[in-house]
Amino acid sequence: MYIELDSTHVSGGYSFEMHLREVMQEEAGRILGDVIELSEEAIAAFKEAAIEPIKNGTFSLEHIESRIQTVRSEIADVWNSALPDEEKYRQISSKENEIALLQAGQYTFAKAGFTKSV
């Protein structure tokens, strides 16, 4: 099927393509919000800042495992405390959620091929 564009009623050199381009730019501005341009230096600095904690050992499988053990001991401390049962359950639940997130981080690190220590 072939469709031919009838441009006999287009006046002043304003074409359908120009109109379509304007509409798409307006729509992109509405969907995307503010548009910015980042320099190559800014992107490189962001990537370097993102990987720095991994380089200096802050985020390593060893550090995550250490934090999991700390949270488990905190759970034991809360369980043996004199807090009301509702408060115990609330605190333990939040600590179990933290352990789950840390274990998900361990899985992601291991899947990405990071070693246990840096």
Secondary structure, DSSP 8 states (H G I E B T S, - for coil): -------TT--TT--HHHHHHHHHHHHHHHHH-S-----HHHHHHHHHHHHHHHHTTSSSHHHHHHHHHHHHHHHHHHHTSSS-HHHHHHHHHHHHHHHHHHHHHHHHHHHHT--S--
